């Protein structure tokens, strides 16, 4: 194939056919791509649904992230939402907006990354849409199955519960800070900083932890997309409680990020509290429950007070967390 071929050199049917070669199907799929709609089995009659969008120059820059990593990331952040409900991802629908000058090689790599992430999650792309536009937009909708289990909501936390976390925390934010410090020049990034950048580009949500937490009796759960403090606030608000985070545990979780802190001049503890896009599982469990493998206790749920979230009984001193519509 001509490596300089662009999206405009192919019609929609040809591009979809190319994209589909990098994808696979799972047993839940009755009918996949190629018809007006897909058909996916719903084991117990309930379907868990989540959707997200990545917009060029808003959520990513083409010259900054490889297409394969972007494809993986677009799937990972969505299947994490399904896992945070205690469900299992089954099927994915993708809608792409592509400028005419996008290289077909870039589209192939994007599809390859999506395919790899779907296989890792046990799901498959069953359809979607393709359109031309001025900048790239990737909209991903994921379907999931509870397999007869209850859904774990944000609203179930109760005073006395243990707050626990599974997966990475602060690594994506550390990777972003490393990129900023290197002025987005990947060649200038020291080798020992590469692991943080990799986690920023390609998050690894602990999907199995969501199902395990559900089976263990988690009372509330969500994936950490906007920072532990911000997302703990969401559980606290929905449940009508206060969450008190243990600063000693925060400092422990920050230790692996110390090198990135020295390189960038940032405080690793703030990454742990406020860094998003790691997509770990933040959950609450009754105190009588033995935490399932992969979860670490980071605090406790208390009766509602004036603040939704405290760190060592105090209001967090830093404005941590991400809000898509928050202004300076």
C-alpha positions in Angstrom: 0.0 0.0 0.0 1.1 3.5 -0.8 2.2 4.9 2.6 1.0 8.4 1.5 -2.6 7.3 0.8 -5.1 9.5 2.5 -8.7 9.0 3.6 -9.9 11.0 0.6 -8.4 8.3 -1.7 -11.1 5.8 -0.5 -14.8 5.7 -0.3 -16.7 5.1 2.9 -17.3 1.4 2.2 -13.6 0.8 1.5 -12.5 2.6 4.7 -14.9 0.7 6.8 -13.7 -2.6 5.3 -10.1 -1.7 6.1 -11.0 -0.7 9.6 -12.9 -3.9 10.2 -9.9 -6.1 9.3 -8.3 -5.1 12.6 -11.3 -6.1 14.8 -12.6 -9.4 16.1 -16.0 -10.8 17.3 -17.1 -12.3 20.6 -19.8 -14.8 21.3 -22.2 -12.1 22.5 -22.4 -10.7 19.0 -25.3 -12.2 17.0 -24.8 -9.8 14.1 -21.8 -7.5 13.7 -20.8 -4.8 11.2 -22.4 -4.7 7.8 -26.1 -4.2 8.3 -28.2 -1.2 9.5 -27.7 -2.2 13.1 -25.9 -4.8 15.2 -27.5 -7.4 17.4 -25.9 -8.2 20.7 -27.1 -10.8 23.3 -28.3 -9.5 26.7 -27.9 -12.5 29.0 -30.3 -11.2 31.7 -32.3 -8.6 29.7 -30.2 -5.7 31.1 -27.7 -3.8 29.1 -25.1 -1.5 30.7 -24.3 1.4 28.3 -21.6 4.1 28.5 -20.3 6.6 25.9 -17.4 9.0 25.6 -15.8 11.2 22.9 -12.2 12.3 22.1 -11.9 15.5 20.0 -8.7 16.5 18.3 -6.9 19.5 19.9 -9.2 19.2 22.8 -8.3 15.8 24.2 -5.4 14.8 22.1 -3.0 16.2 19.4 -2.1 14.0 16.4 1.5 14.9 16.5 1.8 14.0 20.2 0.2 10.6 20.4 0.5 7.6 18.1 -2.7 6.5 16.4 -2.4 3.0 17.9 -2.1 4.3 21.4 -5.0 6.7 20.8 -7.2 3.8 19.6 -6.3 1.8 22.7 -7.0 4.7 24.9 -10.4 5.5 23.4 -11.6 1.9 24.2 -9.9 1.6 27.6 -11.5 4.7 29.1 -14.9 3.5 28.1 -14.7 -0.1 29.1 -13.5 1.2 32.5 -16.9 2.8 33.0 -18.6 -0.5 32.3 -16.3 -2.3 34.8 -17.0 0.4 37.4 -20.7 -0.7 37.4 -19.5 -4.2 38.2 -20.3 -5.4 34.6 -18.5 -7.1 31.8 -17.9 -5.2 28.5 -19.4 -7.1 25.5 -19.7 -4.8 22.5 -18.4 -1.5 21.2 -19.8 1.0 18.7 -17.4 3.6 17.2 -18.3 6.8 15.3 -15.4 8.5 13.6 -15.0 12.0 12.1 -12.0 12.1 9.8 -10.4 15.0 7.8 -9.7 14.1 4.2 -6.0 14.5 4.7 -5.6 11.8 7.3 -3.3 9.1 6.2 -4.9 5.7 5.8 -1.9 4.2 7.6 -2.9 6.3 10.6 -6.5 4.9 10.4 -5.1 1.4 10.2 -3.1 2.0 13.4 -6.1 3.5 15.1 -8.2 0.5 14.3 -5.3 -1.8 15.4 -5.1 -0.1 18.8 -8.9 -0.4 19.2 -8.9 -4.0 18.3 -6.1 -4.9 20.7 -7.9 -3.0 23.6 -11.2 -4.7 22.7 -9.6 -8.2 22.8 -8.0 -7.4 26.1 -11.5 -6.4 27.5 -13.3 -9.4 26.0 -15.4 -7.1 23.8 -15.8 -6.4 20.0 -16.6 -3.5 17.8 -20.0 -4.3 16.3 -20.6 -1.2 14.2 -20.6 2.6 14.1 -20.4 5.5 11.7 -17.9 7.3 9.6 -18.0 11.0 8.5 -15.8 13.6 7.1 -15.0 16.7 9.1 -12.4 19.4 9.8 -10.8 17.6 12.8 -10.7 14.1 14.2 -13.5 13.1 16.6 -13.7 9.6 18.1 -17.0 8.7 19.8 -17.1 5.3 21.5 -20.1 3.6 23.0 -19.7 0.4 25.0 -22.3 -2.1 26.0 -21.9 -4.4 29.0 -23.5 -7.3 30.7 -24.1 -7.8 34.5 -24.7 -11.5 33.9 -27.5 -11.5 36.4 -25.7 -9.6 39.1 -26.7 -6.3 40.6 -25.2 -3.0 39.3 -22.8 -1.2 41.7 -23.9 2.5 41.8 -22.3 5.6 43.2 -25.1 6.0 45.7 -24.6 3.0 47.9 -21.8 4.1 50.2 -22.7 4.1 53.9 -21.0 5.5 57.0 -18.5 2.9 58.3 -17.6 1.5 54.9 -14.0 1.2 53.8 -12.8 3.2 50.8 -10.5 1.2 48.5 -8.7 1.7 45.2 -7.5 -0.8 42.6 -5.1 0.1 39.7 -2.7 2.9 39.0 -3.2 6.3 40.6 -1.4 9.4 39.5 0.7 7.8 36.8 -1.2 9.4 33.8 -0.8 12.8 35.4 2.9 12.2 36.0 3.3 11.2 32.4 1.6 14.3 31.2 3.8 16.4 33.4 6.9 14.7 32.0 5.7 15.5 28.5 5.2 19.1 29.4 8.6 19.3 31.0 10.2 17.8 27.8 8.2 20.4 25.8 6.3 17.5 24.1 9.6 16.3 22.6 9.6 12.6 23.2 13.3 12.3 22.1 14.2 14.5 25.1 12.4 12.3 27.7 14.9 10.3 29.8 14.5 6.5 29.5 13.5 6.1 33.2 10.6 8.6 32.6 9.2 6.6 29.7 7.0 4.3 31.9 5.0 7.3 33.1 4.4 8.6 29.6 3.4 5.2 28.5 0.7 5.0 31.2 -0.6 8.5 30.1 -0.9 7.4 26.5 -2.2 3.9 27.1 -4.1 3.5 30.4 -4.5 0.0 31.9 -7.8 0.0 33.8 -8.1 -3.0 36.1 -11.3 -4.3 34.5 -11.4 -7.6 36.4 -11.3 -5.6 39.6 -14.8 -4.2 38.9 -16.4 -7.6 38.6 -14.5 -8.9 41.6 -15.5 -5.9 43.7 -19.2 -6.5 42.7 -19.0 -10.1 43.8 -17.3 -9.1 47.1 -20.2 -6.8 48.0 -19.0 -3.3 47.0 -21.5 -0.7 48.0 -20.4 2.0 45.6 -17.9 2.3 42.8 -16.7 4.4 39.9 -13.5 4.6 37.7 -11.1 7.3 38.5 -11.1 9.5 35.4 -10.9 12.9 37.0 -8.8 12.3 40.1 -9.4 10.5 43.4 -10.6 13.6 45.3 -13.0 14.7 42.5 -14.4 11.2 41.9 -14.7 10.5 45.7 -16.7 13.7 45.8 -19.1 12.1 43.3 -19.6 9.0 45.4 -20.0 11.2 48.6 -22.5 13.4 46.9 -24.6 10.6 45.5 -24.5 8.6 48.7 -25.0 11.6 51.1 -21.8 10.9 53.1 -18.3 12.3 53.7 -15.3 10.4 52.5 -12.1 10.8 54.6 -8.9 9.8 52.7 -5.9 8.6 54.7 -2.9 10.8 53.9 -0.4 8.1 54.9 -1.7 5.8 52.1 -1.6 8.8 49.7 2.1 9.3 50.5 2.7 5.5 50.0 1.0 5.6 46.6 3.1 8.6 45.6 6.4 6.9 46.2 6.6 5.2 42.8 6.1 8.7 41.3 9.0 10.4 43.1 11.4 10.3 40.2 8.8 12.0 37.9 8.3 14.6 40.7 12.0 15.4 40.8 12.2 15.6 37.0 9.1 17.9 36.6 9.1 19.9 39.9 5.6 18.7 40.8 4.4 17.2 44.0 3.6 13.5 43.5 1.0 13.4 46.2 -1.1 15.9 44.2 -1.0 13.6 41.3 -2.3 10.8 43.4 -5.1 13.0 44.8 -5.9 14.9 41.6 -4.5 13.1 38.6 -7.1 11.6 36.3 -7.2 9.2 33.4 -5.7 6.2 35.1 -9.1 4.7 35.3 -8.5 2.7 38.4 -11.5 1.5 40.4 -12.5 3.5 43.5 -15.0 1.5 45.6 -16.5 1.3 49.0 -17.0 -1.9 51.0 -18.7 -2.8 54.3 -16.0 -2.9 57.0 -16.8 -6.6 57.5 -15.7 -7.5 54.0 -12.2 -8.7 53.2 -11.0 -6.5 50.4 -10.7 -8.4 47.1 -7.3 -8.9 45.5 -5.9 -5.7 43.9 -7.7 -3.3 46.2 -5.9 -1.1 48.8 -7.8 0.6 51.6 -7.3 4.4 51.2 -9.9 5.8 53.7 -13.3 5.5 55.2 -16.8 6.6 54.8 -18.2 8.9 57.5 -21.5 10.5 58.4 -22.2 13.5 56.2 -20.5 16.7 57.3 -19.9 20.1 55.7 -17.3 18.7 53.3 -17.8 15.9 50.8 -14.1 14.8 50.9 -11.4 15.2 53.6 -7.8 14.2 53.6 -6.6 13.3 57.2 -9.8 15.0 58.5 -8.9 18.2 56.7 -10.1 20.0 53.6 -7.6 19.2 50.7 -5.2 22.2 50.5 -4.8 21.9 46.7 -7.5 22.3 44.1 -7.1 18.8 42.7 -9.1 17.0 40.0 -10.3 17.7 36.5 -13.5 19.4 35.3 -14.1 19.6 31.6 -15.9 22.9 31.8 -14.0 24.5 34.7 -12.3 27.8 33.8 -9.3 29.5 35.3 
